[in-house]
Each structure stands twice: as C-alpha cells, then as structure tokens.
Amino acid sequence: MMRSMTLAITAAAAVGLASGVAAAEPIHVGHLAAYTGPTSAVGKVYGQGIEDAMAYINEQGGIDGRTLERHTVDYSYEAPRAIAAYKQWTSSYDPPVIQGWGTADTEALVRFVARDKIVYMSASYSGHLTDPTGKSEHTKSAAPYNFFYGPSYTDGCRAMVSWAKDDWESKGGEGKPKWVHMGDNHPYPNAPKAACTEYAKNQGFEVLNPIVYSLSPGDFKAQCLSLKESGADYAYLANTSGSNISLLKACDTVGTDVQFVSNVWGFDELAAPAAGKAGDGIVFPVGAAQWGADVPGMKTIEAISEMSGGGERALHYMRGVCSVYFMRDAMEMAAEDGEITGPNVKAALESMSDHVPEGMEGVCLPHTWTPENHRGTTQVMVYQNHWKGDGDFSLEKLTTVDLPRREDWLGW
Amino acid sequence: MALSADSMRCGEFRTSYRADTTIFPTPMSRNFAIAGVLVLVLAPLFLNAYYLNLLIQIGYYGIAALGLNILVGFSGQISLGHAAFFGFGAFASAWLNNTTGLPVILCIPLAGVMTTAVGMIVGVPAARIKGLYLAIATLAAQFILEDFFNRAAWFTGGSSGALADPMSLFGYTFSTDQSYFYLVLAFVVVMYLLGANLLRSRDGRAFVAVRDHYLSAEIMGINLTKYRILAFGVSSFYAGIGGALFAHYLGFVSAEGFTILLSIQFLGMIIIGGLGSVMGTLMGTAFMVLLPEVMDGTAGVVSQFFPGFSQGLAYLKEMAVGLAIVLFLIFEPDGLAHRWKLIKAYWKLYPFSY
C-alpha cells in the first residue's frame, strides 16, 4: 500500500515536472548575422538590434510564458554558409521563425523555408520576396514564408526616383535628367535594378549603363571617372555603407558633379563622419524612426539598447528591433489561437493590417501583410545628410513618399 | 607452422609483381578497410546530424582532394585552381539536372565528365610549362572560372547561384543527412578504390615515372604531353564528382564558395595527409575538416575561464589552419600517412623497435 502510494506520488511528481518543463520549453529562433564579411558595417548594427530586442522580450517575461532562444550564426555574407546554418537549425531545433540577413542567401532559401514551413524574416528587402503566390510575371519562385520589415529595395529606389524628379524640377533642370544604377554584380545590389530602372524611365529619366563597384570597400576612382564621363545627374548607390563610403570619397577626389542617392543600407550615422565632406548631400531612404526622435516608442528603444550597454544606435538598429517586434506580436497571436508554429505565425502576420507593435509607436512603420501580398509597407521616409565640418553632421528628413500599391509591382 | 596469409608478417615476402601491386598492401589492411566501411555503415544509427554533416564533408572534400593528390602527389604537377573545378562540377550537375531533367544519380558522373573536359583544356599549358609557371597558369584558370560562374547566368544562375535538387532514386529522396551519408560513402568507396587501382595500372606508373624524372620517363617511351594532360583530366574528374556531391547535399550552389582559399585548403589537405598517398588524402581531409570544429570546442572550454576569448575565435580558426600546415611542413613533411606508418611499425616491432 505504502509502496504503491509512493509510486503514485513519484509518478505524479514526474508528470508535474514534465509538464512544467514542457511549459518552459523555449521558442527557438534562428538568427543569421553578418558580423564579418563585406556587409559587416551595417550587419553589426542590425544584428545587435535583433539580439537586444530578443533579450529585452525575454526580460519582460517572454512570449506566452516562454523565452526566446536565439541561435546566432555569423556567416560572413557567404550564401553556402547560410544554407549550412539553416540545415543545422532545422535538424537540431526546428525553429518556427528565422531572422535572416542577405539577399543572396534569403533568395536561395525561399524554396527551403516554403517546404519546411518556417517563417523567414529577412534583412533583405528584395522585391522578389513580396509575392507569396507566384502570380506575378516577375516572380521566379513564390515566397509564401518570406517577410521583411520596411519598404522593399525597389520601393526605396522608386522613392529616390520620385524625390529626384521633384528635385530636378525645383532646380529648374532642362531636358531629361540622367539616372545611373551603381552596385556590385551580386543579388543584393541587383535586386531593385530592373524594376527601378523601368520606373525611372517612366518618370522621364534617361537611364545610363550601370556601373559596377564591389561590395567590399576598395579604390573606386576608375568607377568615379566613368561616372564623371557619363554625365549622370543622379547616381543610385546599391551597395552597403562600407563600400559606399569608399566610393563617395573616391568621387570627391575625382571631382564628380552628381547627386548621390542610395539604398536603405547605403548610409547611416556611422557612415556620415567616415565619409565626411564627400557624403554631404547624399539622399537615402529610412525605414524606421531615427535615434532620439520625439516619439513614444523611443523609450522602449532606449531600454532595449541598455541590453548591450546602451547609448546611441544607428538607423539599422531600429529596423532590427522592429523585425523582432513584429515577430513577437505574430507569435503572441499564434499562441492565442493555438501553437507557435511556422504556419500559425505566417497566418498571424498575414492578418495584420496597419499594425504597429505595442511599445513601438512612432518607431516602426505600420505594416499590412495579406496572403496574396507581402509588400508590408509602401511608405518611404527620405532623409538627407548635411555635413557641417569637424565631425558634425545632421540627418534631415525631407519628405515621406507614399507609393501606390500596384498589383503589377508585386514580386520585383 | 606455415605462415598463413592472415598472420602478421615480419618482413616483405612478395615474390611476384602481382603480389607487389595489390590495392591493399596486406590482407590485414584490406580487412581493416572493409571493417572501417562496415563501421561507417552503422554510423548513422548512432551519430546525430552534426557529426554526420562532418563525415559528409570529409567525404566530398576527400574525393576532390584525392584528385588533387593524383595530380600533385603522383604526377608531380601543381594546381592552384582545384576549387574552380570543384565548383564547375557543382554547377554542371545542378545545370544538367535543372535543364535536362536527368536523374541526379546520372548527373553526378556526367558532371565529372564535363569537368574532366574543362580540366584537360586547362591542363594543356602543362605540356610545356612546369613548377611555378604552371602554378600561375592554373591560378589564371581559377580566376577565369570564378568570373565565368558569376557571369554565365544560363549555366550558373549568375551571381544569384543555382538550386540543386536533392537526389532521388526509385521514389526515395536523399534529403536527410542520414540518407545522404550513405550516398557519399558509396561514392567515396568507389572513387578511392578506383584511385588506388589507377596507381597500379600502366597509366598510374607512368604518372609516377613522369614525377620522378620526366627526362628518363620520356626516354623510356612515356608520352609526357599525354600523361601530363591526362593527370589534369583525372584530377578534374575527381573534383567534379566531389563538387556535384557537394551541390546536391547543400541544395544550392553559388560562386562565392569556390575561391582560391578553397584551392589552398585542398593543397593543405594533401600536404598534411601526405603527398602521393591515397589513404593519407583521406586522413588529411579529415584533419582539415575537423580542425576548426576542435578549435571551436577548445575555445568554448577556454572561454569559460577567459571570458572574451570567443571574440577572437574567428581569427584563431584561420590561424590554426595556417599554423598546422607550417608545423607539418617542418616536423612531418611526409604527412599523416607517414606518421601512421611509423605508428604501425612501432606496434609491429614492439618491444624490439630499435
């Protein structure tokens, strides 16, 4: 009798313990980071945003009582290493969500994540990832499980075109302005090339032959000489800030008379002092509030920043945090309706309409995803850098471009 | 008591050329090889995906490295473009599979054949130049092919890379590490047996003759041009097969994986393993694949005592590979294969190892 009771108690305790363990089972999240390699200048800022935001969420009690367990892999911007990391995650942890990075690896993984039903939130904002059904004629393969926070590269570039058009008219320019796309021959700089070039043509620009310069910083005087000779009025820089700084400096030395505009990863508060005078006047898209902006969500950002020592953060940090916060909200919605699985998180994201995560008011742009359309936002904030000399600069918000949500723009 | 074939020997008792050129030097070594393969067949039952991944890496790199060893260790030439051939095989297999729809099991050897053709073209200068000059010629091939991978969108998908479907046979898909391990193991066994067999054939002996003294070889009637180019062809075939296995394992091929750095790593594998040794090639490959992982583990343990140590890990890994090559060149220029022989001899002669 005694013995059987002991047994029963032990069994009950074991069951209790087991269920307790099950409740505290962490939510695995893969995190692909570029802390080294050609895109590390912006990769470190964004990756820190991802890490801090997850740490902060855990400190605040996690999601549905469970903590986020982050599995970070620094892949040096090499697509094969990203695939290897992906295989390792799926075989060991089966994460419902992965926070990704570059365009080459994200686009390579599109079919994998669709097959394994894992929500992939990338830091690649390639327009190719916006078509979940593959209906668009521009889409190579449907991307049902791909999401990203912020305007797509193409929308960012379109906003640059639209700003350039106004700029040309306000300056009283004569004839057709000349537009040139500059970037490496790599999926990331190439992503907005075709769609944005077409948009520029429609807006009355003459589009010149693209100029190639590498993603790794180097001596780009030859490219600047070609740029000077081409007589371009607006040059779109499609690389990340590290390589852009070298290009701006080289072009300053060569003495080009061009208005530079760039991609969302092309310029930030860290690039401004490094580029110095050469970076004066560059115009670029911004996808979230700037550090220190007078918005309610900035309090949360400051608290998140404390997770790794605090202090001012560059633009990309906010986008990293926003990406994690949209993931958090989707996971919470998924947990309410059932389990936190890839398909449930996807459904939750696709149910969001003009959604801003709680605590991020004014920081993250409102996003809308639907099962047919993963172009989360069409708003692009346009900023300009003003160099004042002696390490002093300011980023001025010029305008917010609101692009139409055209069906034929899906998928590129 | 008569000496049976299986008992341990204390000297060389070969009395015919046939006995001197068996694939395995002793019945014991043959039995060990068979037992090794059998143990590996059981490995997926006990090992998790992480260890299987390492074994698979050793497999496809090992096949490619054996190709390089045939070129460098056996025929005495040099190639700094082996990674480009490895990459060509990967792209070729993916391209064949994606465009013609041929089953992957056929695409892999066909990719090997295509790579052989490219390798023989690259090997043409080898007919006339050698040493450092040949090294530079193959270096050029490395860069030309790398650029080709980036631009030939019809073949490689350009800078976006190409997807390679997993292999399927009779409706069964080799998409897990467990199943793919068996595929790679089968290829390793076949390719290594072929390699070992090649070296006891007429052509294999010609390679060695060309390496040891090309003038004497020519006087003996060996066609130098033919054998030098053939060595490049065979070496590229191995690289192509290795690359194709890599492509269908990863499921994705892109140009950035096949840089000069990988070519140097292949050279590192065969130098550490032992130039001119089939078994050594596999040992060297295992060493190069496992070294960074062991460094990882060690750094993890050390960083518990010295926090902040893991920060420098990325650099340490790269340095460790360089250091390993330098140390091997100084202390064991004949590679792991030689060290293994010494160990065997020590046990064989124990306790009279003077």
Interface residues (C-beta under 8 A of the other chain):
Chain A: T36 D74 E78 A79 P80 I83 A84 K87 Q88 S91 S92 A104 E107 A108 L109 R111 F112 N185 H186 P187 N190
Chain B: N48 A49 Y50 N53 N150 R151 G158 S159 S160 G161 L163 T176 D177 L250 G251 F252 V253 S254 E256 G257 A314
